[in-house]
């Protein structure tokens, strides 16, 4: 595998999956979920302004995702906001499906 050049525009080399094409919002979210987890505020940083819709799209494509409510600090009177944190279900078949989806997306399939 070629070593990715992090200075190239659109280059992505997370978790051994590399692409020279600019990834879609869905691909960015799936890649982030594959290596960790996201809530809606964290998803904003990677360009997703409506994470629950992207999650529904991924689930519609057969990706099994786990979600759990969590509280994050806020400036409101309650001091916190409830949001869902999402991650990829860690079953071997599901992880393999996600890996293949990411590989296909980087090849432009």
Secondary structure, DSSP 8 states (H G I E B T S, - for coil): -----TTSTT-EEETTEEESS---HHHHHHHHHHHSEEEHHHHHTTT-S-HHHHHHHHHHTT--EEEEEEEEE-SSTTSEEEEEEEEE---HHHHHHHHHHHHHHHHT-
